[in-house]
Amino acid sequence: MTAMSVGLALIGLLIAGLLAWIGLTLSRRKAADNSSAQLKAAQLETAQLEAAQLEAAQLTAGAKSAAELVRRQAEEEAAVLRTRAEAAEQRSEEIRRSAEDRASEVRRDAEQRASDVRREAEAEAQSIRDDLREQRLEMERRDHRLTEREERADEQHRAMEERHTQLTAQLAELEERKKEIKDLEDERRRILEGVANLTTEQARAELVASIEDEAKRHAHTIVREIERQAQDEGEIKARKIITGAVQRLASEQTSESVVSVVHLPSDDMKGRIIGREGRNIRSFEQTTGVNLIIDDTPEAVLLSCFDPVRRETARLTLDSLVLDGRIHPSRIEEIYERSKGEVAELCQRAAEDAMADVGITDLHPELVRTMGLLRYRTSYGQNVLKHLIESAHIAGMMAAELGLDPKLCKRGAFLHDIGKALTHESEGSHAIVGAELARKYGENDDVVHCIEAHHNEVEVRTVEAVLTQAADAVSGGRPGARRESLEAYVQRLERLEEIAMHHDGVEKVFAMQAGREIRVMVLPDAVDDIAAQVMARDIAKQVEEELTYPGQIRVTVVRESRATEVAK
């Protein structure tokens, strides 16, 4: 057992020596400084190994062959490891060269960037220096200007002090002169009173009496001259005064109706009016030019259109279709053409009846046709044709009372709103359009002037035109002639009072005569006479800008001042 253990130990020593030799070979570059010591150790171990081999050769031949085999394997592995070490060395050399190249490139880039940054920093520093220089110059200029302003201010202050001193001296001098003048006036008054043997009050009373007598004589002369002129021009002035007063009696109001209701025998008729896929209602609207509104209203439909003649034609057409029962596109066109003829006949008959009522028989046929169209037009809820008949009668009666030509005034009042039938066809107001139409068909110049001036769009030049305005206002302003919704009426009155109450010094406000006059009660201590006039003008202007109203609204500002004392 001891010999075997020694043999195994020797074999282990042999294997360890071989492994040490292999490790020495692989690490020869890293352990160059220790190579001598290792060599000596290896030689010592080799000597021991040889001694051990001699002893081992005697014990076993198998161990020698095994050791030889291990040695050869170790040499082969060492060769392989050496080859790999050489390859690794070459690879490390390549990596080193690549790293050196990369470091060189990075160094060049860093130098280039450092150069660029240095140049940018120098440029920015130069810019900052320039800005600082400009700011320093600007501050110097500002300091210079401030210094100049302070100097000028000091000069002005000194000048003002000197001026104040001068003014103080002048005021003192003026006070002295006023005192001297007052003393002189008192002295003169005493001298005059002594010479005339009258006091100042007595002299003033005599002067006032003489001036009063002279004024009375002059006023009497003026009155006689006015009376003489009034006798000469009395008739003309009376006509103008009367017609001007009549003109201000009434004014217009506004509303409009653009819808007609057609009653149906049953709600089933609505489906027949609409037709398959709505073809009947589309054909009806395209043919008549009127919107047909079918809603939830039982047994009724609505026709909507601004043209009253077209709306009336459509109503007659729909009534005939409902009565006939056959409703289709071709039938609609046929009934519409027949209804147009009926409406034209009705308009012609209405115009002829109106002319016969007024007593006019020689109107141009085109004017008669146009006048008939007004049968279906309303103005603020009042039928225009009936309004023209009323206006003609009123104008004729006023003309007879004033000694004017009733026929001329009737004709002007009868035709004054004829332009309302053509407003949608021609540009301009109905007064101007109607005047052009009357002039085109040979009407008298006075009649044309009555038409174009009845809304003051043209300056009124004749008494007949004033009577036309008055007749128009009287016909439209009579109770029940024209309508206005109660809600709009109340809102207008409230807004009128609100506008007036917003002014300073107003105590009470009353809207009178159905909103045609505002009476404003002001505090006499806060508002004087001139301020009252200004307030009335401001209120009227604000009403014109903010409200829509018929005719005119009078603004009256009342300022009452009372002084009361008690006699004891």
C-alpha positions, 0 to 999 in steps of 0.5 A: 500500500505504501509503494502504491501510494508513493507511485500514485504520488509520483504520477500526480507529481508528474501530471502536476509538473506537466500542467505547470509546464503547460501553464508556464508556456501559456503565461510566458508573456505575462509572467516574464519576471518570474520565469527564472524562478519557475524554471529552477522549480521546473528543473528541480521538479524534473530531477525529482521526477527523474528520480521518481521515474527511476524508482517508479520504473522499477515498480510499474511500467504502466505508470510510465506509459500513462505519463507519456500519454498524458504528456503528449496530450498536454503538449497537443493542448498546449500547441492548440492553446498557443495557436489560440493565444497568437490569434488572440494577440493578433485580434488584440493588435487589430483592436488596438490599432482600430482604437487608436484610429477612432481616438485620433478621429474623435480627437480631430472632431473634438478639436474642430468642435472646440474651434467652432465653439470658440469662434461662436463664443467670440462672435457672441461676446462681440455682439454683447459688447456692441449691445452694451456699447449701444445701450451705454450710448442710449443711456447717455443720450437719455441723460442728456435729454433729461438734463435739457428737460430739467433745465427747460423746466427750471426756466419755465418755472422761473418764467412762471414765477416772474409772470405770477409776480407781474400778474399780482402787481397788475391785479393790485393796480387794477384794484386800485383803479377800480376803487378810483373809478368807483369813487369817481362814479359816486362823485359824478352821481352826487354832482348829477343829482345836485344839478337835476334835483332828482335822485337816481331812482327818480331818474331811472323811473322817468327814463323807463316811463319814456322808453315804455311810451316809445315802445308802445307807440312802436308796437302799435305801428307794428301791429297795424302793419301786421294787420295790413299784411294779414289782410293782404295774405290772409287767404293764403296763410289761412289755407297753409295754417289750416292744412298744417293743423289738419296734417298733424291730427293723425298718423300711421301704424304698422302691421302686415298679413302674409298668410291665407287660410283655406278650409278643407272638408276633411283631413283626408284631403291633405294627403290628396293635396300632397300627392304621391311622394309630394308631387302635387304640392311641389307642382302647386308651389312651382305653378303658383309661386306660393308656399303651401303649409300643411301642419296639424291644424284640423281641416285647414292649410295655410298659403304664405306669400308676400304678394297678395295677388299671387296669394289670392290666385293660389287660394282660388286655385286650391278652393277649386281643386278641393271642390273638384276633387281631381288633384294632379299637376296638369289639373293644377296648371289648368285651374291656376290659369283660370283663377288668374283670369278671375282675379284679374277680372275682380281687380278690374271690377274693384278699380272701376267701382272705386273710381265710380265711388270717387267720381274719377272716370278718365284714368289711363287703363294701365293705371286702372289695372294697377289700381285694381291690384291694391284690392288684395293689399293691406297696409298696417291691417287696412285695405289699401284700396279702401284707404285710397277711397277714404283719403280721396273723399276727405281731401275733396271735402277739405279742398271744398272748405278751403276754396280749392279745386276738389277734383284735383285734390281727390285725384292726388289723394286717390293715387297717392299709394298706387306705388304700393302695387309695384314696390316689389317690381321697381326700386325705390319707395312706393311714393317715388315709384307711384309718382314715376308711374303716374308721370309715365301715363300722363297725369298732371304735375300737381297730381304727381307732386301729391304722390311723391310728396305725401311722405315728405320724401320730396319737399312739399310745394303745393297746398294740394300736396299738404291736403293729400298728406292730411287725408292720408293721415286722417284715414289711417289714424281713425280708430279701428282703421289700422291695428297694432298688437296689444303686446307691441303697443304696451312694450312701446309705451313702457320703453318710451317711459323707460327712455325718459326716466333714465335722464337726470332730474326727471321726476315723472313720465307719462305716455299720452295719446296712445304713445304719440306724446311723452310728457316729462316732469322734471325737478326745477332745482335740478334742470333749468330752462336750457337743460329742459330744451336739451333734454327734450331733444335728446329724448326725441333723438334716442326714441328715433334711434331705438324704437319703431313707431307709427307717425310722430311722437311729441316730447314735452318737458315740463318744468314748474317752479313755484314760490309761496309766501304767507302774509301775516 
